[in-house]
Amino acid sequence: MRAYLFPIQMGFIIFPVLAALFTLPYMIYQYRKYGAMLFTRILIVYSMILYLLCAYFMVILPLPKEDVPRLQQTIQLVPFHFIDEISQRSFQSVISFIKCPQVYQAFFNLLLSFPLGVYLKYYFQKKWYHAFIYGFLFSLSFELLQLTGLLGIYRYPYRLFDVDDLIVNTAGTVLGFMVTPLFAKILPDRKQLDELSYTKGRQVSPLRRLLAFLTDGIFLFCATVIGAQLNVTFSYVLTYIVMVFFYFGILTYSFQGQTLGMKLVKIALRDDHDQLPGLVQYLKRYSILLFQVYLAPCFIADVFHYSLTVSEPFSYILWIEAGMIGFFLVLFVFKMILIAVFKNGYLSYELFSHTHCASLVHQRKHIKMR
């Protein structure tokens, strides 16, 4: 039993790392397609990733400590050979039958691919022949990993390529596909998940806006690095002006209310009448926003730096100014938290510029349906 538990334990250990690498692309895909992320969908997709990881670990692990010698037999191509081996044995009880290696190996091979059939039927809504094909290819990838010594890492195969495993794994996938309707009453319907995602995606969530803004920050950081390589240097005040006027002003205006980050998650800026804002409105919005999230923190850090070198009276004045700016910065963060929790209200830069974020996913979905 430990031979089966160890790969599962390793799967749970590696899964957080794999999930961290997968999360950002998955978030972008969900926001572009549905406009929202559902906890139920996340649970289903991530459970599938965990399952696939554990399944491949069960085939691969445990790894040999050193290069293995050539096995006497590396390929078994006789179909249903395990049934012949079972029939040649005599069993005194049900327990002795279950403990037979050929029996429990066939059972675990069937169980190994069973969840794949469930995912194919329930989440991907495939046909039975798709389950057969994918189940066969899934099992074939197992056997090829074994036959090639883990893609050439080992000189010789350290496990047997067995055609019976192909048969049983494929059967397990089809079986999982066939019994999935039995769980229909306890599983949320896939179409309902999609409709709920589109409905929820009409409103632009704070996380979606944050993802767009962080993407813009990455673009700006890359531009800063390139500028540094070209010996182009700016003070943080001048950088603030350039970002407000050129990137978030002229560029957003040229892209019909979208920054590059907004294009990625399919949101756009609109005014109080759901029309495209003017250039002045973009400048108002981002002059306030970037002051709160960029200029104010830079100023406070600058105050701390200069307070170590200037005289005390001037240092006190600087700290008073920094304290006032910091107070308004805390209020801004607190208001963001309230909006994220209660899902209503507008931030200061939105009220000042009369702009808000609108989702384009739902609108485009209905345009395509006409």
N, C-alpha and C positions, 0 to 999 in steps of 0.2 A: 504493500500500500504506500510505503514511503516513496517508491519510484514515481507514483502519481501525484503525491502531495508536494514534493520538492519543486517540480516545474510550476505548479500553481502558486506556491509561495514566491518564487522568483518573478512570476508574472505580476503579482501584486506589488512587488518591490520596484520593478521597472516601470510599471504603468504610470505613476505620477510624472516621471520624466517624459515619457511619450505623450502623455496628455498635455503637458506644458508646451511641447513643441507643436501639438496639433491644434491647440485652443485658438490662437490668433487667426490662422487661416479659416478655421471652422466658423468663428464669429463673423468674419468678413463674408463668407459664403451665405450664412443664414441671414444676415442683414441685407445682402444684395438680392436674395431670392424672396424672403418673406417680410423683411423689415423688422423682425423681432426674433427673440430667442425664447423658446419654451423650456421650462425645467424638465417636463416629461420627455421631450425630444432629446434633450441633452443626456438624460439618464439612459435612454434607449441606445443612442449612438455610442456613448462612452462605455456602456456595458458590452456592446459589440466589439469595440476595440480591445477591451480587457479579455473578452472571450478568445478572440483571434490570437492575442499575445500568448495567453496560457496554452492554447491549442498547439501553437508552433513550439513553444517551450517543451511541451510534453513529447514532441517528436524529436527535438534536438537534445534535450538534457536527459541525464547528466552527460557532460562532455568527458571524453577520455582525458586522463592527465598527461598523456604523451601520445606520440604517433602510434597507431594501432597496426598490428600485423594483418596481412590479408586473411579474410575469413574463408573457411572452406567452402561456404556457399554464400553468395552475395545476392542472388536473384532466385525467387520462387515464383514460377509462372503457371503452376497447376491450379486452376480455379477450384475453390471449395476444398482445398487440401486439408484445411483445419477440421472439416466435418469427418473426413476419413480418419484423421488421427483421433478424434473424439470417439468415433464408432469402434475403434480398436481397443479402447480402454473399457474396463469394468468398474462400475461405481457401486459402492455399498450403500450410499445414502445421497440425499439431495446436497448435503454439505460437501461431500467428496466430489460431487459433480460440479458444484460452484467453484471449488478450489482447483479444478483442472485448469492448467495454464491456457489451453486453447479456448476454453469456455470464457473465462473472465477477460482474456485479451480481446476476444471477439465482442464481448459486451461493452468493454470500454472503448473500443474502436467505433462501435455503433453510437455510443453516448458522445464520443468526441465531436462528431459532425452533426449531431442532432440539433443543437442550437442554430447552426447555420441555416437549416431548413426553416426554422421558425422566423428568423430575421428576413429571409428571402420572401416568405409568404406574407408576414405581417407588415414589415416596414417598407420593403422594396416592391411588394405586390407583384411578384413574378409568377409565371406559370409553372406547372409541375415539371415540364421538360427543362425549364431554366434551372430548377432545383437539381435535376439530374446532372445537367452539364456542369453547373458550378460545383456541385458536390464531387463530381469526378475530378475536375481540375484542382479543387482544394486538396483532395487526397493525393492526386498525382504530384502536387508540389511537395507533399510530405515525403513521398517515396523517392523523388528525384534528389531531395536534400540528403536522404540517407544513401542513395546510390552513388552520389558524387562526393561522398565524404565531406558533407557540409560545404558544397560548392568549391571543392579543392583545398579546403583548409587542412584536411587530413589526406594522406597519400592514398589510403584505402577506405572503403566504406566501413563504418563501425556498427552499422545496423543493416538488417536484411531488407531488401526490396521485395515486398510480398504482394502478389496480385490479389490475394484474399483481403488484404487491407484496403485496396482500391474498391473492391466489391462491397465490403461491409461499411466503409466510410460513405460511399455513395448512397447505399441503402439507408444509412442513418440520416443523411441530409433529406432524402425523399420522405422518410418517416416523419421527421420533424415538420416538414412542409405539410404533410397530410393531417397531422393532429393539431395544427395551429388553430383551426376554427373552433376547437374545444375551448380555447382560452379567449374567444371573442368577447365574452361578457365581462371579463375582468380587465381586458386591455383596451385603452382608448383607441377609437377608430382613426386610421391614418388620415382620411379625408377631413375628419373633424379637427385633427391636429393642424392640418394645413389651413383650414378656414380660420381657426383660432389664431394662428400665427399672422395671417393677413389682417385680421381684425385688430389684433394687438399692434401690428406694425403701422397702423394709421397714425399713431402717436409716436413721436421720436423720443425714445428713452434717453435718460442722461448717459447711460453707458454707450449708446450708439453715438451720441454727440461727442463724448469723451474720446472714443476710438477715432473719430474723424479728426478731432483736434490734435490728438497725439500723432496721427499720421502726418498731418501738416507740420507738426514739430519735427518729425524725422526728416521731411523734405528740407526744412529750413536748416536743420543741423548739418545735413549733407552739403547744402549750399555754403554754409559757414566754413566747413572743412575745405571745400574747394577754393573758397575765397582766401583762406589762410595759406593754401599752397601757392596761390597767385600773389601772395604778399599784400592782399587787400584786407585792411583792418578797420574795424568800426568800434566806437564806444558803444556801451549798451543803450545810451540815449539815441544815438544815430541809428543803431540797429532796430530799435523800437519804431522809429519814424519810417525806415525803409520797409519793415514788415507791414505796418499799418497801411501805408500809401500804395506800395507796389503789390505785395503778395496778397494781402487780404482786401485790398481796395480795388486796384485796377484789374488784377487777375480774376478775382471773384466776380467783378462786374462783367468781364469779358466772357466768363464761363457760365453766364446766366444764373448767377446766385450760388455757384458751387466753388468751393476750394477743391484742391486735389483730394484731400481727405474725405470731403463730402461726396465727391464722385465715387469714391471707393465703396461707401456704404449707402449710396443712393438717397441722399437727403439734399435739400436746397433751401436757401433763404427766401422768405416771402415777407411782404409787408402786412399791415393790418387788414388789407383788403385781399389778401392771398395773391397779390400781383408781384412782379419782379421789383425789388427795391432799387432806388437810384444809387449812384456812386457815393453821394454824401451820406446816405444811410449806412453803407458798408464802412465808411471811414469813421462814423460815429460809433458803430457797434464795436469795431475792433480796436479803436483807440482806448475805449473804456476797458474792454476785455483784456487786452495785452498789458494795459497799465496794472491791472489787478494781478495777473498771473505771471507777468514778466518784469515790468519796470519796477513795481513796488518791491518785490523780493531782491532785485539787483540793488536798489537804493538802500535797503536795510543792510544788505551785506557790505555795501560801500561805506555806510556809516560806521559799522563795526570796525572796518579796516582803518578809516581815518581817525576814529576816536582814540586809537592807540598812539597817534602822532601829534595831534593838535592840542592846544591848551584846553583847560577844563571848562571855562565858560562856553566856548564855542562847541565843545564836545557835548555839553548838556543840551544846547539848542538842537544839535543834530539828532540827539537821542529822543528829544520831545517830538521832532518832526517824524522820525522813524516810528515812534510809538503810535502816533496818530494814524500814519499810513498802515501800520500793522493792525491797528484796531479795525479799520475798514476792511482790511484783507481778511481778518477773522470773521467779520460779519458776512463777507462774500462767501466764504467757505461754509458758514453755518446756513446761509440761505440756500446754497446748492444742496446741502444735506436734506433740508426740509422739502425742497422740490423733489428730490429723489425718493424720499419716503412717502410723501403725500401725493406726488404725481400731478401737481398743479402749481400755477404761479409762474412768474417771469423774473428773471434776473435783471439787475440794474442796466446792463448794457443792452438788453432787449427792450426794456421800457424806453430808454433814452433814444434808441435808433428806430423804434417801432418796427422791429423785425423779429422773426421767429423761424425755427427750423420746421420744414415740412417734409414728409416722406414721399418719395417718388415711386416706391414699389407698388403700393396699392393703386395709385392712379394709372400707372402703366399696365397693370394687370387688367384693369377694366377696359382700357383702350384696346388691348389685344383681343378682348372678348367681343367687341362690337363688330 
